[in-house]
Amino acid sequence: MKTLSFALGWLLLLPVIGYTGQAKELPMATSLPPIPFILEELHSRIDRTHPLLRGAGAEKTIARGQMLKALGAFEPTLVNDTELDRFISSADPGKGTQTGGFNDTLVEALHPWGFRASAGFRQAIGEASIPDLSFGNGTKQVILGGFLPLLRGLMINPERAELQRSELAAPRAEIKVTQTRQDLFLAAAHQFWDWVAAAKLLDVQKRALVVAEERYKQVEARAKAGAVAPIDVTEADQEVHRRREVAIAARRLLEQEQFKLSMFLWENGSPTIPPIDRVPEFPTERRLPTAEEVMTHKLDAMKERPEVKELEVEAKINNIDLALAKNNLLPSLNLEAAPARSPEKFVLGLGYRFGVELRVPLFQRRSRGEVLQAQGQAERLVVAQQYRENQVVVDIDNALSAIERARERIEEASQALRLVEIVEEGERYRFSIGTTSVLFVNLRERNTIDSQSHVIRAKAEYHKALALYQWAIGAWAKMPSDAIRVSYR
């Protein structure tokens, strides 16, 4: 007996031992099953590769462009101006025609508060005289100038208002990005669970088809032996074709859900089909949030949801427009001091000019209309803010209701499945002892298939409801990192 055991062991080792007596490399073990494709991985890929989210990063580039454009109004400007005039002096006509002028080199700039200033130097040309601030043997002059609005335009002016609006462009761009992310994540979650459910439904139909095909073979054999009527063979064959048709429809549904989900999975600029071998199982049910947690989520969502924050930015912009419109109701009273630009008009030649200008519109129709528009917009934003805040509360309550009803559906569908499986097993036993027909067995199995489908759909709806709750509380509104910016070149 020991000799026989030794011989058998030696024969088993022969395939893995070479003729040299050295052991060969053992064959590799069976590969591990693929890692399930989960929702978090899908959302991560959306953050990295989805074109809509990548394109939303261009909003930040647009915001920077608006800021630079607004700052351009306050950019210092280098001016070089040369003017020559030929004239006959009325004080000394005997000199005849004279030529006089200047060359100015100065820097001009507008301050956000509304006043403009300039500074530089002037080089006299010809016989022009310089009355003050001269240097260089009286041929050069320091030139200083300024424009100061005392009422309209002081502290509040169109250029500064545009700069303030541009400062809000970056927060608005960020809000658009987060809104796009929220919507993409919600749509992706819904489509993801539709895809998982479709894969599970197809698996149910495949298993039901295999059962029908095995029963057809059994019934056919029993009919040949005379144990059952030939009509039962026809009934079993009909059930095979029926289930095969249902399985084909289930496969088409899965393919459809795959194509839809591929629009959220991008690689190298193109959508990719999700891996069918990585379809996950439905996760276990989660604990419902407590009343205190729900209240906290509502308060946070009323501040953090992109729809609410967008209205806050619009309100700030409208406040800027309203302040500008009210400022335009004031009279225009301006002080100005600048070097004289026309030498022949002054006895002393290249001097300075000073002025005070007052403008009072008589009816103020344009300014009053702008104020009314801004006030009406403010009232609209107040109402819209209240609507959005209430919408946030309703969205969260709706998501909670969906979660609770889906849990109840899962419980009832699972209980119905357990009972129908018992009935199906009993019907199969009756068929095995010949007290029922193939028709009743098929009907019991169809009921089981329907119950399994109900459980799958209920679980998918439950996880969709969880995703809806995450969207409603604004959990996906916070970007993990800056959106990828699109180059303008």
Beta strands, then each sheet from edge to edge (+ up, - down):
strand 1: 77-88
strand 2: 97-110
strand 3: 116-126
strand 4: 134-135
strand 5: 140-149
strand 6: 266-267
strand 7: 270-271
strand 8: 332-339
strand 9: 352-359
sheet 1: 1+ 2- 3+ 5- 4+
sheet 2: 1+ 2- 3+ 5- 8+ 9-
sheet 3: 6+ 7-
end
